[in-house]
Amino acid sequence: MITFDQVTVHYDDAAEPALREVDLTIEEGELCLVVGHTGVGKSTLLGAVNGLVPHFTGGTLYGRVTVDGRDTAHHPPRELADVVGVVGQDPLDGFVTDTVEEELAYTMEQLAIPPAVMRKRVEETLDLLGLADLRHRALHELSGGQQQRVAIGSVLTAHPRVLVLDEPTSALDPTAADEVLAAVTRLVHDLGVTVLMAEHRLERVVQYADRVVHLPGDGRVVHGPPAEILAASSIAPPIVELARTAEWRPLPLSIRDARRAAAPLRARLAGATPAPVRPAPPPDGPALLTARGVTVTYHGIPAVREVDLDLRGGEITALMGRNGAGKSSLLWALQGSGPRRAGRVRVTGTGTGTSSDPHDLPAAEARRLVGLVPQTPADLLYLESVKQELDQADSESAGGSGTSGAREILDRLAPGIADTTHPRDLSEGQKLSLVLAIQLAAAPQVVLLDEPTRGLDYRAKAALTHIVAALAEEGRTVVISTHDVEFVARTADRVVVMAEGDIVADGPTTEVIVASPVFAPQTAKVLAPLPFLTVDQVATALAAGDSGDRT
């Protein structure tokens, strides 16, 4: 179905090729998972399948890529639209209509599919992806996860023979991600659709893959059965890292298989107390933000219902819940610029001891109290270069006490970004770092991050964990709205769970997520009922046990 024959892709401004002499054949009805660190060429590989590379991106393609017998060098994307469906990382970039139902029908209209067939396929897709209740909703009113499902649905209605998915579950809660992946798997197994999927959250998808295509970073491609590739890969989900630590053979890729292998490990760990993921925050730390009765409504529909919340200095709080639970609405209400129908928010200023409601302050003053990085950080980037963005941040933050320059902060977060680089040319991780540097330049005591791990690989998420921990050690309070349970397990002291605008759980990370079959990380699921959250905790306990045996 898809064939790469000695394919090399070289961009004009790059010193080395993005892809180098790639030979790869993907058969009909195969689900192929593309893995690798950010910037190794995954998007180039995906773009070559529907002709975006090189027709849209530029550069030079050597060799030959064929899809269903069509040479992409001679068929631009519009001539492959009936056979290849593509869903990018940011669903908003691909939307062309106003409502869910119109978006699902749009691609079929371009392919001149008869109206009766269009109606049937729209209904099937609404049911397949759980979108029936949203059919008449405006796309801009949907949560990020709902938008992602609509983007996938708009491609599925055309019944393509090849699906190219770039981070399809990045904005989805665990349950919604499972539903989407189950739907994609049905397309593969029942209809013979070929799927090429790039995904950083391997813990979600690796069990569904027939083959893994690994890009190690030098332009080459290594591919084979998932267990074989991941056994030696530099990038792997927690379940594989746990298997490596415990020396399990064969390598398990699902929770079910891992639990079958884990009985001896659970016996070794029985009675051991997991080391804390990070030093506990002071229990009597000052309340930097106090919210009482916060209510947010849209068109008369409540998104946040009378929420009370206290955020203390030195604490990292994870805000979790399904898509549409009200997490983003709550963050924007706390930050002050979002709509708030009722309630009050008080934030203590740095060194002043006085508290203010950021909603009542000018934007520049509010930024010194609360900084927010939205789901799509690029929304806050509007100038022509990184230097202009940083200079503007310093200008707007002038007068703040004890602030570091935005450039200094960025160099700590993501060193090596040139001043002349256009912000839109940065990777997702670099954009996040730039916006975080812009917000931190104002030295806010409260830092709010909305889905910060979207588009980040494991290495970048580990770096973000260190950044967030450093902010907490400075005495700030950090709130992270996220669906990434593995990131929460490694980072958060406290978890707040929302549902339908209400807070339904609030407590220490271990207590809240271990008790949840939805939000528990892979290590907790495999070793339950033991209270281990991360592979590092397991490795530390095993090392301590071995040391005790020797003595």
N, C-alpha and C positions, 0 to 999 in steps of 0.2 A: 504493500500500500504506500509506504514512504521509503525512499531510497536516497541515501547520501553516498555519492561515489567520488572519493578523493576530494572532498570539499574543503576549501580554505577560504576564509573571509578576512579581508584586510581593510580596515578603515584608513582613510587618507591621513588622518592626524595621529595614528597610533604607531608606536615603534614595533610592536609585534602583532601577528595576526590574532583575531579573536577566536577563530577556529583554525585548526591546522590538520590537513589531510584526514578528514573524518570519513570513515567508512561505516555505514550503519544502515540496516534494513529493519523496518518495523512492519510486522505482518498485520493483516486484517484482523480486527477483534482483539488487539493487544493493548493492554494498559501499560504505558511506559512512563516511568517516573524519572524526571531529570533533576539531579541534585548537584550541589556545588556551592561554594561560598559566593557572596555577592561580588559581581564584577568579573566572573570567570568565563562568561559567554553564554549563559543559559538563554537569555532573551534573544541573542543572535541565532542560536540553534532553533528556537521556536519560530522566530521571524522568517527564517529561511524556508519553512514549510509552506507558508501561504504567500510567499513572494515579497513580503515587506522588506526583507533583505535580499537583494540590494535596491529594489525599485524605489522604496521610500526612504530608507536609512542612508543610502549612498554607500560608498566603499566599493570594493571589487570582490566578486565571488568567482573563485576558480573551482573547476570540477562541475558536478551535475547533481541537482536535486530534482527528483521526480515524485509526484503525488498522484496516485491513481493513473499513472501513465503520462501525466502532463509535466513537461519540463518547466520549472518555475522561472527559469531565465527568459522564457518566451511567453509566459503567461503571468501578467501582473495580478495583484490581489483581486481585482474585480472579476477576473476571468476564472478565479479559483473559489469564488464565494459560494458556489453551489455544492462544493465538495469539502471545503475546509471551513470550519467555524472557529473563531478566535475570541477568547475572553481575556482581556488584559487585567493588570493589577488593580487599576482604578476604574470601577464601573462607570463613574460619571463621565469619564473621557469618551465612552462609547455611546452614550444615550443621545438620541436625536428627536425624541418625541416628549410628550408631557406626562402621560399616565402609564401605568403598568400594562394595561391591555393593549394600548397603542404600540408600546415598545415591543411587546411580544409579536405583534403582527407586522412590524415594519420590514423586517428582513424578507418575509414571505411576499410582501407587496413588491419589493424590488426584483424578486425572482418570478413575478407574474403567476403565483400560485392561485388557483381558483378560490373565490370567497368561501365556498362551502368547506373546502379542505382547510382553509385558514382558520375558520371558526372552530373546527374539530380539534386542530392541533393546539390552538390557544387554550381550549378547555383542558386538554390532556396535560399541557405543561403547567397550568395553574395548579392542577391536582398533584402532579409529580413533585413540584417544588414547594408545596404548601403556600401558594400565593393567592388562593381563591378569595380570601377576605380583603386582599389589597388591590383587586383588579382595577378599581376606579380611582385609586389614590394617586396623587401627584408624585412623580419620582423624587423631587427635591424634598418631600416631606418624610421619606422613608429613612430608616436607620441605615448605617453602613452595611450591615449584614443583609438587610432586606434588598438593598440596591444590588448587592453581589448576586443574590439569587435571581433577581430580575435579569441581570446581565447574562447569566448562564442560560436562563430560560429563553431569552431573545435569540440565542444561537441555536438552541435545541429545536425550536419550532421549524427551522429550515431542514431538519433531518439530514445534517451533513454526514458524510462517511468518515470524516476525520475531525476530531475535536482537539484544539490546542488551548490548554488552560494554564494561565500564568498566575500562580498564587490564588487558586479558586476558593480556598477556605480562610484566607487571611483575616477577613472581617466577620467571620461567623462564630457564634457560640458553639460549644462542643456538640450539642444536640443538633443544631442546624447543619453543622459541618458533616455530621454522620449521615443526615438525611440527603444532603447533596451528593456525598460520595457514594451512598447506596444507590442513588438514582443514576450516577455516572456508571457504576458497576453494572447495573441492569442494562444500560445501553450497550456496554461492552459484551456482556454475556448473552443477551437475548437478541440484539440487533446486529452484532458484529461491528459496532463502531470502533474505530481505532482512536485511542486517546493518548496524547502526548501532554504530560502534566509536569510543570515545574512547581515545586512547593518547598518552603523552608521548614514547615512544621511536619517533619517526617513522622513524628509519633502518630499523626492522624491518618496518614495515607499509605505507609509502606506495606501494611498488611494486604492492601488491595492490588499492589503492583505485580504484573507478570515479569517485568524486567526493570532494572535500574540502569540509567545512563548517568555516569559520574564524570563531571568535568573537573579534573584535579587542579586546573589553573594555568596550564601551559599551552592551551589550545587543543590538546588532545581530548579524546573521548574514550572512556573505558565503560564497557557495558556487559551485563550478564545477569544471572538470577540474583534477586535482592539479597539473600543471605550470603552469597559468595562475594558480592561487591562490598556490602556493608561490613563484612568481617574485617576488612583491612582499610576501609575508607576513613579519611580524616574528618568526615562529617557523618554523624549517626544519631538516631533518636535515643532517648534515655533507656528504652528497653534493651537496645543493643549494647549501650555502655554498661548496663547492669549485667548483661550476659557475658561481656568481656571480663568484668570484674570477678564474676562468679565462675568463669571458665566453663560455661555451658556449651556443649556440642550435641546436636547441631544448634545453630543460632536461632532462637525463637524470634518471630516477628509480630506476634499477637499476644495480648494479655493472657488468653487461654493457654497457649503453648508455654508461655513463661511461668505461669502459676504451676503447671504440671512439673516443670523442672525445678521449682523454687523450694520444694519441701525441705531438702537438706539445708538450704541457706536460711530459711526461716528458723530452723532448729538451732543453727549456729548463732543467730542473732537474738534468740529468745532471752529476755531479761536485760538486754543491752539498752541503754538510753541514748537516743540519737543526739549527736552534738548539735547545738543551735546553729541555724543557717547563718546567723549574724548575731553580734551582741545585742541583748535585749535593750530596748529604749528605756529611759527612766520612767518608772511607773507613775511618778508624780510630776511629769514634765508639764510645762505651762500649756494651756489651751490657746493655741494661736488662732484658731478659727472656731467660732460657735455658731451653729445654725439652728434655728427654732421655727418649726411650722412651715418650712419652705414648700410652696406649692407652685407648680408650673402647669399651664394648660395651653393647648393648641386647638383653636376653633371649638372651644368648650369641652374638649376631651382632656382629662387629666393625664399628664405624663409623669409628674412627681406629686405625691400626696403627703402633705404635712410632715415632711422629713425633719427629724432632729438629729444633729450630728456634731460631735466634738472632735477636733483634730489637734493633736498635741505635738509639741516640738520633739524632734528626733525620731518620729514614728513614720513608717512606710505602710500605707493602707492600700490594699487592692480592692477596687470596686468591681464586682462581678455580677452576672445575671444574663439572661438570654437577650437576644437582639430585641430592641424596642422596650426594654424594662425601665428606661428612664435615666440611664447612667450619664449619657452625654448632656441631657437636659439639666441634670443636677449639677454637673461640673460647670456649665455655663452660668447657671444661677448663682453658684458660689463665687464665680469669678466676677460677677456683677454686670456683664454686658448682655447676658441672656434674659429672656422674659421671666418675670416672677409675679405671680398673681397675689401671693400672700406670703407671710413669713418675714424673718429678719436674719441677716448675716452680720456678724461682728468679727473683724480681723484686727489683731493687735499689731501696731506698727513697730518697726525696728527701733529699739532703744528708747521709745517714747512712753511706753506703758499705756498709751491711749488706744482705744479701739474705734474703728469706723466701719461703715457698710460700704464696700467697694462700688455698689450700685449707685451711691449718691455722690461719688467723687469723679472728677475729670479723669479721662483715660490714663494720662501720664501718672497721676497719683495712684490710681487703682493698680497699675502695673507694679508699683513698689510694694503693694500688699500681696497681690495674688498674680502669679504667672500661669498661663494656660497654653499648652501645646495641643492643637486640635488633631483630629484623626488624620487629616491630610495637611501636614505641616506646610506644604507649598502654598496653601491658602494665604499664609502670612508673608509670603515672599513676592515682592512686586517691583524690585529695582533690577538694574542691569548687571550687577556684579556682586560677588560676595563682599568686597570691600565697601560698596555703597550700603549694603544691608547692615554691616557691622557699624559703620560710621553713623548711620541713621539711628541705630539702637543706642549708641553712646550719647548722641545728641538728645534723644528723648529721655534718657536716664540721667542726664546731667543734674547734679544737685543731690543725688542719692548718696548716702554716707556709706563708706566702706565697700564701694562697688569696684569690681574688677572690670577692665575694659572687655568689650565683647570679643575682640580678637584674642585676648589672653584666654578667655573661657573656651572659645572654639578650639584653640590649640591644645587645651587639656582634653577636650572631648573627642576631637577628630583631627589630629595633627596632619599637616601636609596639604591642606586645601588652599589653593592659590587665590590671591586677592582678585585676580582677573576672571576667574571662573564664573560663568553665568549660573545663578542658583538653580535654574531648571535643568542644568546639565549634571547636577550632583546625583549620586545614588540616593536611595531612600534613607539609608542610615546617615549619610552626610547631610541631607536636608533636615532630618530630625535633629542632628547635632547643631546645625546652624540656627534653627528656630529656638532650640533650647538655650543656646548661647545668647541670642537676642533677648529672650525673656529673663534669663538670669542676670543680664547686665543691669537690670533695675533692682537686683538683690531682694526679690520677694521672699517673705517668710513662708508663704504657702505656694507650692508648686503642684499643678494639676496636669497630668499627662493622659490624653485620650487615645487609647490603642497605640502606644508608642512602638510596639514590636512588629507592626505590620511591615512586611517587606524586609525584615532583618533576619539574617542567618544566625546560627547558634553562637558563632564567635562574636557577632555584633551585639547579640542580646547579653552575652556575658559581660561585655564592656559596659553596656547600659546598666547592668546590675551594679557594677562598681561605681558608676556615676551617681546613681540614685542613692546608694549607701553613703557616698561622700556628702551628698546634700543633707541627708539625715544627720550625719555626724556633725555637721555645721550648726545643728539645732533647728533646721527647717522641718516642716512637715510635708510629706509627699503623698499624693493620691494618684493611683494608677488605675484607670479604667481599662480593663483588658479581658479577653477571652482566653489568653494564653496561660493555661494552668501550670505548665512547667516553669514559666517565668515567675509566676506568683509563688510557687513552692521554693524557689531559690532566693526570692527578693523580699517578700512582704512579711511584716510583723503581724498584721491584722487584716482580716478579710471582712468586707461588708457586701452582702448579697442583696440585690434588688429584684423585685418582681412586681410588674404592673404599677410602678411608681412608688412602691412601699419598700422599706428596709425589712427583710424577713430573717436575716441572720447577721450577727455582728460579734466577732470574737477573734481570738488568736488563730493564726493561719492553720496550725496543726489541727485544732479542734474543728474548724469549719470545713476545710476541704477534705480531710480524711473521712469525715462522716458523710460526704456527698458522693454518690456514685457518678455524678456528672462532672464535678469539678476536681475530683481527685487526680493527681498526677500519676504517670505510669508506674513509678516505683511504689507508690502507696497501694495501687491496685494489685500489683504482683505480690507484695509482702503483707498485705492486710491479713490479720488485724494489727500487725506491728506498726508503730507510729513513725515509719521512715518516709521522708518526702523526696529525697534526692539520692542519686548514686554516690555523691561525695560523702553523705552521711553513712551509707552502707560501707564504703571503702574505709572510712575512719574507724568504724566499729569493728570491722574485720581485722584491721591492723592492730587495734588495741587488744582484741581477743588473742591474736597470734602472739603478741608481745607478752601477754599474761601467761599463755601456755608455756613459753620458753623460760619464764622465771619460776 
